[in-house]
């Protein structure tokens, strides 16, 4: 029985289910081909792009924790026009599909960024980053109010000619209902989860480890949180493509997300530690499929059995 890693996200076909998460491969300028084999990725999600560009937040921006990385970078990026002129050609040359991460500080900015991206050759989808501060709502994150969140997602989805994924944090109030609202607004799929709010302290110096105190935690520490979010949303919306992200470092991690209901996974922190992590993760998925006598990642999706239901769950 031959195993294939090819996946179909409701019409969006990718060579394998392992994607690079937003920000981890920059915008293309800092991705030497000899270091990261882009051909072995199902797709790359770009760094979140704003219209005019952003210098991001003050330094220091990152701190290592016992089981993950705390980052407080902001939306540092060259701006969408500079990305199109300088960075998109690098990804095109590499031949890797791109999902462009759309960010902004207002509804108009999201629309203008999405409008500049969605018809570009090589861009197969858009991911709406919803953790930006809303300048029209006193800096409250866009995900803070469901009506505002769906306004942004709906505006991008109505405009876009490519699939739109809404990226949600795990702790948004009423996660499942928020996910449903995003789909009703026009989202093609969902990315779960965004980094978890966290703080790192340097007790010796009596100060925070990052210039912006509360940043986002990523890496192995957040995997159980991400799995729970994927499981809850996928059970409620089984026909909606879900991209699972948060602590995927091995093939076994990826399999766990697929079993919980994800259609594909995104790899973030692991790529920063080991640029070939995606290759090993994909190999691990193949080995698991072979061991279980299955042929594709789709055979795993949502097959997680709950202990105590339908027997002993073994």
Secondary structure, DSSP 8 states (H G I E B T S, - for coil): ---B--EEETTEEES-SEEE-TTTTTTSTT--TTTS-GGGSSEEE---B-SS-B--S-S--EEEETTEEEE---S-B--HHHIIIIIHHHHHHHT--EEEEE--SSHHHHHHHHHHHTTSTTEEEEEEE--SEEGGGTTEEGGGSHHHHHHHHHHHHHH-SSEEEEEE-TTSSSHHHHHHHHHHHT-SEEEE---EEEE-EETTTTEESSSSSEEEEESGGGHHHHHHHHHHHHHH-TTSEEEEESS--SHHHHHHHHHHT-SEEEE-HHHHH-TTHHHHHHHHHHHHHHHHT--BGGGTTT----TTSSSS--
